[in-house]
Every structure is written in structure tokens, then in C-alpha cells.
Amino acid sequence: MVGVAAGYVLGTRAGRARYEQLSRTAKAVAGSPVTKKAIEVSRQKLADSLSPAPKLEPMKPLDEQTTILVPRDQLRR
């Protein structure tokens, strides 16, 4: 309760203008293409690491529209 009260008092002292400034900054960062790309890449890496499906590697394309995929653990090294 003391922490909430202190936060309220300090927040009201900073005023509405400071709140609006912080809000605009947070929205600008969240809406930034760089931030969105970083989140997308992070989500994809997490999904890939949690996926039970084998990782597939493209092999030699048969033609312009067809490529054979092989699980990584079956590749000849």
C-alpha cells in the first residue's frame, strides 16, 4: 500500500504533461518497424526452438517451383 501511495503522489507531481510525454514515447517505440521486426524474429526463434517438427534443409531444386526438403539429421555430412 505504501508503494502504491508513493507512486500515486510522485505521479501526480509529475503532472499530465509528463504522463503524455511518456505515453507518446512508449507508443512510438511499440509502433516502430524496428521493434516490430525484433519481436517477429524473437517469436519465430522461440517457435522454432519449441517446435517438435524436424528442422528441414532445402536440397537441390528440381525446377523453379519445386524444392526437396530433408530433415537436418538425415543430411549426409
Number of C-alpha atoms within 10 A of each C-alpha: 6 7 8 9 10 11 12 12 11 11 13 12 10 11 10 11 9 13 13 11 10 12 11 12 12 12 10 12 12 13 11 12 11 11 13 13 11 12 13 12 12 12 12 12 12 11 11 13 11 9 10 8 9 12 13 14 15 11 11 10 11 9 7 6 6 9 13 11 13 14 12 12 11 10 10 5 4
